[in-house]
Amino acid sequence: MAKVSKAELKKKASLVNRRLTKEHPDAHCALDFENPLQLLVATILSAQCTDERVNKVTKELFKEFKTPEDYLNKPHKKLEEMVNSTGFFRMKAKNIRGAMRAIVEQHDSEVPKTMEELHALPGVGRKTANVVLGNGFGIPGLPVDTHVTRLCNKLGLTKDKDAVKIEYQLNDLLRKEHWTMFSLRLIFHGRRVCKARKPDCENCCLSDICSFPG
């Protein structure tokens, strides 16, 4: 198979973005939040958990824990109990508390606004940092989850499975201002149309440019 040039990949990525923009005009972050702090906590909780479950948990959690200091001063056991149903609750509670401690001690109780500073927080990987940057601060970030990985492989935009490598590759193919929404549109398409177990290729706006339809 002939090697695809970067120019061709850029053209294809732009086409995918245009089609998904038309197909999913309502694409948005599915986690409920009112500020970057809430989004950070919700994203940490979303690992190996559905957004719907996280939203149910955070509806009550955010009434009790409003500031970084709350996560440090209120009983850790209470935090664990409130996030129990999201799975891996002990590790998630530990990471949230660790991140809050760093935010209080190193960032004057404000969620930092750079990839480097966010990624340095306990339990915060590049995916979580990009979610917070893009959706919490309006700073371009391209989170790569299982939907983004799967669809970009099917579309021939990448051959990698490593999320960080895919992030860098997509960043190189798209204009920076499109990073955040491109990820969200792919996620919506993966949930609504190109489902992992049963992709609806007949009704897919990308079927004609998909490398592996079906």
C-alpha angles and dihedrals in degrees: 000000000000117000113254114232123233089244090057092047091050090051091049094047090051091050091049090050093050093049094046091048089059094041097048109028089157096058111140143143106291094208116097114234142143100200141013092266092058091045091052092053093043092050092050089051092048094070108116089353136096120255089234092059092045091052091053091051097044092049087073098026094060091053089060101034112045105150137034088252091057090062090054100040102041118077112284089217089061091054091050091050093050095050095038096109094057091071129242083044098164093056092042093050090048092050093047092050091046092050091049092051091053091047091052097043101036106025106036091253092300124120106247120244103215132082091233095053095042093047089052091061115101112267094008115123127180092270093056092043091052091049091054094044096048101037102025101041105017090240111139112262131156113212113199114209131161092282093051091046094048097044096044090052092049091048092050095241090125141006094203129103096193109103096214093051090048091049092054092045093051091045087058093050100048136053110258094245090062098052100093098044094041089061093046092049092051090050092050091048091049092052098042107032118000095051116178097236100033116015114196096224094165091064098035118118089208101048094106092057097037116115094207111029116181 
